[in-house]
Amino acid sequence: MANLKIKLVKSLNGRLEKHIATAHSLGLRKIGNVSIQPNNTQTQGKIAKIGYLLEVTEVE
């Protein structure tokens, strides 16, 4: 199974609390933070929720 490299590219300031909590659950707290997550339905759901804040690439 492939992994996803997720990078926070926009600020969390002024965002909904649920969106901030979702970013924190992915391990993203500051702009530029990068997290490697498994490509599964749980991770895809989180990305769908806050995708406007993220840059996602697939890694092996």
PDB file with SEQRES, HELIX, SHEET and CRYST1 records, atoms N, CA, C and O in Angstrom:
SEQRES   1 A   60  MET ALA ASN LEU LYS ILE LYS LEU VAL LYS SER LEU ASN          
SEQRES   2 A   60  GLY ARG LEU GLU LYS HIS ILE ALA THR ALA HIS SER LEU          
SEQRES   3 A   60  GLY LEU ARG LYS ILE GLY ASN VAL SER ILE GLN PRO ASN          
SEQRES   4 A   60  ASN THR GLN THR GLN GLY LYS ILE ALA LYS ILE GLY TYR          
SEQRES   5 A   60  LEU LEU GLU VAL THR GLU VAL GLU                              
HELIX    1 AA1 GLU A   17  SER A   25  1                                   9    
HELIX    2 AA2 THR A   41  ILE A   50  1                                  10    
HELIX    3 AA3 GLY A   51  LEU A   53  5                                   3    
SHEET    1 AA1 3 VAL A  34  PRO A  38  0                                        
SHEET    2 AA1 3 ASN A   3  LEU A   8 -1                                        
SHEET    3 AA1 3 LEU A  54  VAL A  59 -1                                        
CRYST1    1.000    1.000    1.000  90.00  90.00  90.00 P 1           1          
ATOM      1  N   MET A   1       0.835  -1.179   0.000  1.00  0.00           N  
ATOM      2  CA  MET A   1       0.000   0.000   0.000  1.00  0.00           C  
ATOM      3  C   MET A   1       0.882   1.246   0.000  1.00  0.00           C  
ATOM      4  O   MET A   1       1.887   1.306   0.709  1.00  0.00           O  
ATOM      5  N   ALA A   2       0.503   2.221  -0.788  1.00  0.00           N  
ATOM      6  CA  ALA A   2       1.284   3.451  -0.901  1.00  0.00           C  
ATOM      7  C   ALA A   2       0.998   4.368   0.287  1.00  0.00           C  
ATOM      8  O   ALA A   2      -0.018   4.239   0.971  1.00  0.00           O  
ATOM      9  N   ASN A   3       1.910   5.282   0.503  1.00  0.00           N  
ATOM     10  CA  ASN A   3       1.745   6.296   1.542  1.00  0.00           C  
ATOM     11  C   ASN A   3       1.538   7.648   0.903  1.00  0.00           C  
ATOM     12  O   ASN A   3       1.852   7.848  -0.270  1.00  0.00           O  
ATOM     13  N   LEU A   4       1.004   8.579   1.682  1.00  0.00           N  
ATOM     14  CA  LEU A   4       0.785   9.934   1.217  1.00  0.00           C  
ATOM     15  C   LEU A   4       1.655  10.891   2.015  1.00  0.00           C  
ATOM     16  O   LEU A   4       1.736  10.801   3.240  1.00  0.00           O  
ATOM     17  N   LYS A   5       2.307  11.813   1.306  1.00  0.00           N  
ATOM     18  CA  LYS A   5       3.075  12.870   1.941  1.00  0.00           C  
ATOM     19  C   LYS A   5       2.159  14.091   1.979  1.00  0.00           C  
ATOM     20  O   LYS A   5       1.761  14.612   0.937  1.00  0.00           O  
ATOM     21  N   ILE A   6       1.832  14.537   3.182  1.00  0.00           N  
ATOM     22  CA  ILE A   6       0.878  15.621   3.361  1.00  0.00           C  
ATOM     23  C   ILE A   6       1.607  16.816   3.957  1.00  0.00           C  
ATOM     24  O   ILE A   6       2.270  16.697   4.987  1.00  0.00           O  
ATOM     25  N   LYS A   7       1.482  17.973   3.301  1.00  0.00           N  
ATOM     26  CA  LYS A   7       2.157  19.191   3.743  1.00  0.00           C  
ATOM     27  C   LYS A   7       1.128  20.278   3.991  1.00  0.00           C  
ATOM     28  O   LYS A   7       0.245  20.499   3.163  1.00  0.00           O  
ATOM     29  N   LEU A   8       1.234  20.959   5.126  1.00  0.00           N  
ATOM     30  CA  LEU A   8       0.346  22.071   5.452  1.00  0.00           C  
ATOM     31  C   LEU A   8       0.883  23.324   4.767  1.00  0.00           C  
ATOM     32  O   LEU A   8       1.994  23.763   5.065  1.00  0.00           O  
ATOM     33  N   VAL A   9       0.101  23.907   3.847  1.00  0.00           N  
ATOM     34  CA  VAL A   9       0.573  25.058   3.078  1.00  0.00           C  
ATOM     35  C   VAL A   9      -0.165  26.349   3.411  1.00  0.00           C  
ATOM     36  O   VAL A   9       0.265  27.427   3.003  1.00  0.00           O  
ATOM     37  N   LYS A  10      -1.265  26.255   4.143  1.00  0.00           N  
ATOM     38  CA  LYS A  10      -1.994  27.453   4.568  1.00  0.00           C  
ATOM     39  C   LYS A  10      -2.141  27.441   6.085  1.00  0.00           C  
ATOM     40  O   LYS A  10      -2.122  26.384   6.715  1.00  0.00           O  
ATOM     41  N   SER A  11      -2.285  28.621   6.655  1.00  0.00           N  
ATOM     42  CA  SER A  11      -2.363  28.783   8.101  1.00  0.00           C  
ATOM     43  C   SER A  11      -3.647  28.206   8.678  1.00  0.00           C  
ATOM     44  O   SER A  11      -4.679  28.149   8.008  1.00  0.00           O  
ATOM     45  N   LEU A  12      -3.562  27.781   9.934  1.00  0.00           N  
ATOM     46  CA  LEU A  12      -4.728  27.297  10.666  1.00  0.00           C  
ATOM     47  C   LEU A  12      -5.439  28.424  11.415  1.00  0.00           C  
ATOM     48  O   LEU A  12      -6.507  28.205  11.987  1.00  0.00           O  
ATOM     49  N   ASN A  13      -4.858  29.627  11.418  1.00  0.00           N  
ATOM     50  CA  ASN A  13      -5.473  30.755  12.117  1.00  0.00           C  
ATOM     51  C   ASN A  13      -6.831  31.092  11.530  1.00  0.00           C  
ATOM     52  O   ASN A  13      -6.979  31.225  10.316  1.00  0.00           O  
ATOM     53  N   GLY A  14      -7.809  31.226  12.392  1.00  0.00           N  
ATOM     54  CA  GLY A  14      -9.137  31.624  11.962  1.00  0.00           C  
ATOM     55  C   GLY A  14      -9.968  30.510  11.344  1.00  0.00           C  
ATOM     56  O   GLY A  14     -11.068  30.770  10.855  1.00  0.00           O  
ATOM     57  N   ARG A  15      -9.479  29.298  11.352  1.00  0.00           N  
ATOM     58  CA  ARG A  15     -10.220  28.165  10.776  1.00  0.00           C  
ATOM     59  C   ARG A  15     -11.181  27.600  11.803  1.00  0.00           C  
ATOM     60  O   ARG A  15     -11.083  27.902  12.992  1.00  0.00           O  
ATOM     61  N   LEU A  16     -12.108  26.780  11.340  1.00  0.00           N  
ATOM     62  CA  LEU A  16     -13.038  26.105  12.236  1.00  0.00           C  
ATOM     63  C   LEU A  16     -12.274  25.168  13.171  1.00  0.00           C  
ATOM     64  O   LEU A  16     -11.255  24.591  12.793  1.00  0.00           O  
ATOM     65  N   GLU A  17     -12.779  25.026  14.392  1.00  0.00           N  
ATOM     66  CA  GLU A  17     -12.128  24.154  15.372  1.00  0.00           C  
ATOM     67  C   GLU A  17     -12.004  22.724  14.862  1.00  0.00           C  
ATOM     68  O   GLU A  17     -10.993  22.066  15.106  1.00  0.00           O  
ATOM     69  N   LYS A  18     -13.021  22.239  14.157  1.00  0.00           N  
ATOM     70  CA  LYS A  18     -12.969  20.879  13.621  1.00  0.00           C  
ATOM     71  C   LYS A  18     -11.857  20.737  12.589  1.00  0.00           C  
ATOM     72  O   LYS A  18     -11.213  19.691  12.516  1.00  0.00           O  
ATOM     73  N   HIS A  19     -11.627  21.767  11.796  1.00  0.00           N  
ATOM     74  CA  HIS A  19     -10.576  21.709  10.782  1.00  0.00           C  
ATOM     75  C   HIS A  19      -9.200  21.734  11.443  1.00  0.00           C  
ATOM     76  O   HIS A  19      -8.286  21.038  10.999  1.00  0.00           O  
ATOM     77  N   ILE A  20      -9.048  22.528  12.498  1.00  0.00           N  
ATOM     78  CA  ILE A  20      -7.782  22.570  13.231  1.00  0.00           C  
ATOM     79  C   ILE A  20      -7.514  21.212  13.870  1.00  0.00           C  
ATOM     80  O   ILE A  20      -6.389  20.715  13.824  1.00  0.00           O  
ATOM     81  N   ALA A  21      -8.546  20.608  14.468  1.00  0.00           N  
ATOM     82  CA  ALA A  21      -8.396  19.294  15.097  1.00  0.00           C  
ATOM     83  C   ALA A  21      -8.030  18.232  14.067  1.00  0.00           C  
ATOM     84  O   ALA A  21      -7.240  17.334  14.359  1.00  0.00           O  
ATOM     85  N   THR A  22      -8.592  18.323  12.874  1.00  0.00           N  
ATOM     86  CA  THR A  22      -8.276  17.368  11.815  1.00  0.00           C  
ATOM     87  C   THR A  22      -6.814  17.510  11.394  1.00  0.00           C  
ATOM     88  O   THR A  22      -6.125  16.510  11.196  1.00  0.00           O  
ATOM     89  N   ALA A  23      -6.342  18.745  11.256  1.00  0.00           N  
ATOM     90  CA  ALA A  23      -4.935  18.976  10.906  1.00  0.00           C  
ATOM     91  C   ALA A  23      -4.020  18.423  11.985  1.00  0.00           C  
ATOM     92  O   ALA A  23      -3.004  17.802  11.676  1.00  0.00           O  
ATOM     93  N   HIS A  24      -4.366  18.641  13.247  1.00  0.00           N  
ATOM     94  CA  HIS A  24      -3.545  18.130  14.345  1.00  0.00           C  
ATOM     95  C   HIS A  24      -3.538  16.608  14.365  1.00  0.00           C  
ATOM     96  O   HIS A  24      -2.525  15.997  14.706  1.00  0.00           O  
ATOM     97  N   SER A  25      -4.661  15.989  14.000  1.00  0.00           N  
ATOM     98  CA  SER A  25      -4.707  14.523  13.975  1.00  0.00           C  
ATOM     99  C   SER A  25      -3.815  13.952  12.876  1.00  0.00           C  
ATOM    100  O   SER A  25      -3.390  12.799  12.949  1.00  0.00           O  
ATOM    101  N   LEU A  26      -3.537  14.759  11.867  1.00  0.00           N  
ATOM    102  CA  LEU A  26      -2.606  14.349  10.809  1.00  0.00           C  
ATOM    103  C   LEU A  26      -1.159  14.681  11.176  1.00  0.00           C  
ATOM    104  O   LEU A  26      -0.241  14.355  10.424  1.00  0.00           O  
ATOM    105  N   GLY A  27      -0.951  15.321  12.315  1.00  0.00           N  
ATOM    106  CA  GLY A  27       0.400  15.680  12.748  1.00  0.00           C  
ATOM    107  C   GLY A  27       0.885  16.993  12.183  1.00  0.00           C  
ATOM    108  O   GLY A  27       2.091  17.234  12.123  1.00  0.00           O  
ATOM    109  N   LEU A  28      -0.039  17.851  11.765  1.00  0.00           N  
ATOM    110  CA  LEU A  28       0.314  19.128  11.149  1.00  0.00           C  
ATOM    111  C   LEU A  28      -0.074  20.263  12.085  1.00  0.00           C  
ATOM    112  O   LEU A  28      -1.244  20.407  12.439  1.00  0.00           O  
ATOM    113  N   ARG A  29       0.903  21.067  12.485  1.00  0.00           N  
ATOM    114  CA  ARG A  29       0.625  22.151  13.421  1.00  0.00           C  
ATOM    115  C   ARG A  29       1.048  23.516  12.883  1.00  0.00           C  
ATOM    116  O   ARG A  29       0.400  24.518  13.187  1.00  0.00           O  
ATOM    117  N   LYS A  30       2.116  23.579  12.093  1.00  0.00           N  
ATOM    118  CA  LYS A  30       2.596  24.849  11.544  1.00  0.00           C  
ATOM    119  C   LYS A  30       2.701  24.743  10.032  1.00  0.00           C  
ATOM    120  O   LYS A  30       2.797  23.648   9.479  1.00  0.00           O  
ATOM    121  N   ILE A  31       2.682  25.893   9.369  1.00  0.00           N  
ATOM    122  CA  ILE A  31       2.860  25.916   7.925  1.00  0.00           C  
ATOM    123  C   ILE A  31       4.212  25.280   7.599  1.00  0.00           C  
ATOM    124  O   ILE A  31       5.222  25.594   8.229  1.00  0.00           O  
ATOM    125  N   GLY A  32       4.221  24.392   6.619  1.00  0.00           N  
ATOM    126  CA  GLY A  32       5.447  23.727   6.211  1.00  0.00           C  
ATOM    127  C   GLY A  32       5.644  22.357   6.848  1.00  0.00           C  
ATOM    128  O   GLY A  32       6.507  21.597   6.410  1.00  0.00           O  
ATOM    129  N   ASN A  33       4.864  22.027   7.869  1.00  0.00           N  
ATOM    130  CA  ASN A  33       4.955  20.695   8.472  1.00  0.00           C  
ATOM    131  C   ASN A  33       4.574  19.636   7.453  1.00  0.00           C  
ATOM    132  O   ASN A  33       3.651  19.819   6.660  1.00  0.00           O  
ATOM    133  N   VAL A  34       5.309  18.513   7.489  1.00  0.00           N  
ATOM    134  CA  VAL A  34       5.057  17.409   6.572  1.00  0.00           C  
ATOM    135  C   VAL A  34       4.801  16.152   7.391  1.00  0.00           C  
ATOM    136  O   VAL A  34       5.455  15.912   8.406  1.00  0.00           O  
ATOM    137  N   SER A  35       3.842  15.355   6.937  1.00  0.00           N  
ATOM    138  CA  SER A  35       3.501  14.109   7.602  1.00  0.00           C  
ATOM    139  C   SER A  35       3.331  13.024   6.550  1.00  0.00           C  
ATOM    140  O   SER A  35       2.776  13.274   5.480  1.00  0.00           O  
ATOM    141  N   ILE A  36       3.806  11.819   6.849  1.00  0.00           N  
ATOM    142  CA  ILE A  36       3.609  10.669   5.970  1.00  0.00           C  
ATOM    143  C   ILE A  36       2.504   9.813   6.595  1.00  0.00           C  
ATOM    144  O   ILE A  36       2.626   9.359   7.733  1.00  0.00           O  
ATOM    145  N   GLN A  37       1.434   9.602   5.842  1.00  0.00           N  
ATOM    146  CA  GLN A  37       0.279   8.848   6.333  1.00  0.00           C  
ATOM    147  C   GLN A  37      -0.045   7.728   5.346  1.00  0.00           C  
ATOM    148  O   GLN A  37       0.231   7.853   4.153  1.00  0.00           O  
ATOM    149  N   PRO A  38      -0.633   6.631   5.839  1.00  0.00           N  
ATOM    150  CA  PRO A  38      -1.048   5.557   4.927  1.00  0.00           C  
ATOM    151  C   PRO A  38      -2.214   6.014   4.061  1.00  0.00           C  
ATOM    152  O   PRO A  38      -3.047   6.810   4.495  1.00  0.00           O  
ATOM    153  N   ASN A  39      -2.267   5.508   2.843  1.00  0.00           N  
ATOM    154  CA  ASN A  39      -3.351   5.870   1.924  1.00  0.00           C  
ATOM    155  C   ASN A  39      -4.534   4.938   2.184  1.00  0.00           C  
ATOM    156  O   ASN A  39      -4.679   3.906   1.529  1.00  0.00           O  
ATOM    157  N   ASN A  40      -5.375   5.314   3.142  1.00  0.00           N  
ATOM    158  CA  ASN A  40      -6.563   4.529   3.454  1.00  0.00           C  
ATOM    159  C   ASN A  40      -7.781   5.454   3.513  1.00  0.00           C  
ATOM    160  O   ASN A  40      -7.655   6.668   3.352  1.00  0.00           O  
ATOM    161  N   THR A  41      -8.937   4.880   3.742  1.00  0.00           N  
ATOM    162  CA  THR A  41     -10.163   5.683   3.710  1.00  0.00           C  
ATOM    163  C   THR A  41     -10.211   6.711   4.833  1.00  0.00           C  
ATOM    164  O   THR A  41     -10.776   7.789   4.648  1.00  0.00           O  
ATOM    165  N   GLN A  42      -9.638   6.407   5.979  1.00  0.00           N  
ATOM    166  CA  GLN A  42      -9.622   7.359   7.088  1.00  0.00           C  
ATOM    167  C   GLN A  42      -8.809   8.602   6.718  1.00  0.00           C  
ATOM    168  O   GLN A  42      -9.261   9.729   6.919  1.00  0.00           O  
ATOM    169  N   THR A  43      -7.617   8.389   6.180  1.00  0.00           N  
ATOM    170  CA  THR A  43      -6.769   9.503   5.789  1.00  0.00           C  
ATOM    171  C   THR A  43      -7.396  10.292   4.637  1.00  0.00           C  
ATOM    172  O   THR A  43      -7.337  11.522   4.626  1.00  0.00           O  
ATOM    173  N   GLN A  44      -7.989   9.604   3.681  1.00  0.00           N  
ATOM    174  CA  GLN A  44      -8.627  10.286   2.552  1.00  0.00           C  
ATOM    175  C   GLN A  44      -9.785  11.157   3.005  1.00  0.00           C  
ATOM    176  O   GLN A  44     -10.018  12.222   2.434  1.00  0.00           O  
ATOM    177  N   GLY A  45     -10.519  10.714   4.031  1.00  0.00           N  
ATOM    178  CA  GLY A  45     -11.606  11.513   4.576  1.00  0.00           C  
ATOM    179  C   GLY A  45     -11.100  12.795   5.225  1.00  0.00           C  
ATOM    180  O   GLY A  45     -11.701  13.857   5.070  1.00  0.00           O  
ATOM    181  N   LYS A  46      -9.995  12.689   5.950  1.00  0.00           N  
ATOM    182  CA  LYS A  46      -9.397  13.869   6.575  1.00  0.00           C  
ATOM    183  C   LYS A  46      -8.912  14.848   5.515  1.00  0.00           C  
ATOM    184  O   LYS A  46      -9.092  16.059   5.650  1.00  0.00           O  
ATOM    185  N   ILE A  47      -8.296  14.320   4.457  1.00  0.00           N  
ATOM    186  CA  ILE A  47      -7.807  15.169   3.376  1.00  0.00           C  
ATOM    187  C   ILE A  47      -8.981  15.864   2.673  1.00  0.00           C  
ATOM    188  O   ILE A  47      -8.880  17.034   2.305  1.00  0.00           O  
ATOM    189  N   ALA A  48     -10.088  15.143   2.488  1.00  0.00           N  
ATOM    190  CA  ALA A  48     -11.265  15.727   1.842  1.00  0.00           C  
ATOM    191  C   ALA A  48     -11.820  16.881   2.670  1.00  0.00           C  
ATOM    192  O   ALA A  48     -12.333  17.854   2.118  1.00  0.00           O  
ATOM    193  N   LYS A  49     -11.720  16.774   3.984  1.00  0.00           N  
ATOM    194  CA  LYS A  49     -12.274  17.793   4.880  1.00  0.00           C  
ATOM    195  C   LYS A  49     -11.452  19.079   4.862  1.00  0.00           C  
ATOM    196  O   LYS A  49     -12.016  20.173   4.859  1.00  0.00           O  
ATOM    197  N   ILE A  50     -10.119  18.956   4.850  1.00  0.00           N  
ATOM    198  CA  ILE A  50      -9.267  20.151   4.921  1.00  0.00           C  
ATOM    199  C   ILE A  50      -8.313  20.233   3.726  1.00  0.00           C  
ATOM    200  O   ILE A  50      -7.214  20.776   3.844  1.00  0.00           O  
ATOM    201  N   GLY A  51      -8.722  19.706   2.604  1.00  0.00           N  
ATOM    202  CA  GLY A  51      -7.861  19.687   1.422  1.00  0.00           C  
ATOM    203  C   GLY A  51      -7.426  21.053   0.946  1.00  0.00           C  
ATOM    204  O   GLY A  51      -6.371  21.187   0.326  1.00  0.00           O  
ATOM    205  N   TYR A  52      -8.236  22.086   1.231  1.00  0.00           N  
ATOM    206  CA  TYR A  52      -7.892  23.446   0.812  1.00  0.00           C  
ATOM    207  C   TYR A  52      -6.691  24.016   1.575  1.00  0.00           C  
ATOM    208  O   TYR A  52      -6.167  25.066   1.203  1.00  0.00           O  
ATOM    209  N   LEU A  53      -6.256  23.335   2.632  1.00  0.00           N  
ATOM    210  CA  LEU A  53      -5.095  23.775   3.422  1.00  0.00           C  
ATOM    211  C   LEU A  53      -3.844  22.969   3.102  1.00  0.00           C  
ATOM    212  O   LEU A  53      -2.754  23.301   3.569  1.00  0.00           O  
ATOM    213  N   LEU A  54      -3.994  21.906   2.305  1.00  0.00           N  
ATOM    214  CA  LEU A  54      -2.928  20.914   2.165  1.00  0.00           C  
ATOM    215  C   LEU A  54      -2.377  20.803   0.746  1.00  0.00           C  
ATOM    216  O   LEU A  54      -2.996  21.222  -0.232  1.00  0.00           O  
ATOM    217  N   GLU A  55      -1.184  20.215   0.686  1.00  0.00           N  
ATOM    218  CA  GLU A  55      -0.580  19.780  -0.561  1.00  0.00           C  
ATOM    219  C   GLU A  55      -0.270  18.293  -0.352  1.00  0.00           C  
ATOM    220  O   GLU A  55       0.464  17.933   0.568  1.00  0.00           O  
ATOM    221  N   VAL A  56      -0.832  17.431  -1.211  1.00  0.00           N  
ATOM    222  CA  VAL A  56      -0.717  15.990  -1.028  1.00  0.00           C  
ATOM    223  C   VAL A  56       0.000  15.370  -2.221  1.00  0.00           C  
ATOM    224  O   VAL A  56      -0.339  15.643  -3.372  1.00  0.00           O  
ATOM    225  N   THR A  57       1.005  14.524  -1.931  1.00  0.00           N  
ATOM    226  CA  THR A  57       1.682  13.765  -2.976  1.00  0.00           C  
ATOM    227  C   THR A  57       1.804  12.320  -2.526  1.00  0.00           C  
ATOM    228  O   THR A  57       1.851  12.032  -1.330  1.00  0.00           O  
ATOM    229  N   GLU A  58       1.853  11.418  -3.491  1.00  0.00           N  
ATOM    230  CA  GLU A  58       1.966   9.998  -3.183  1.00  0.00           C  
ATOM    231  C   GLU A  58       3.437   9.599  -3.179  1.00  0.00           C  
ATOM    232  O   GLU A  58       4.201   9.978  -4.067  1.00  0.00           O  
ATOM    233  N   VAL A  59       3.820   8.825  -2.163  1.00  0.00           N  
ATOM    234  CA  VAL A  59       5.203   8.324  -2.070  1.00  0.00           C  
ATOM    235  C   VAL A  59       5.154   6.807  -1.896  1.00  0.00           C  
ATOM    236  O   VAL A  59       4.144   6.244  -1.474  1.00  0.00           O  
ATOM    237  N   GLU A  60       6.257   6.171  -2.227  1.00  0.00           N  
ATOM    238  CA  GLU A  60       6.347   4.699  -2.120  1.00  0.00           C  
ATOM    239  C   GLU A  60       6.698   4.286  -0.707  1.00  0.00           C  
ATOM    240  O   GLU A  60       6.817   3.094  -0.424  1.00  0.00           O  
TER     241      GLU A  60                                                      
END                                                                             
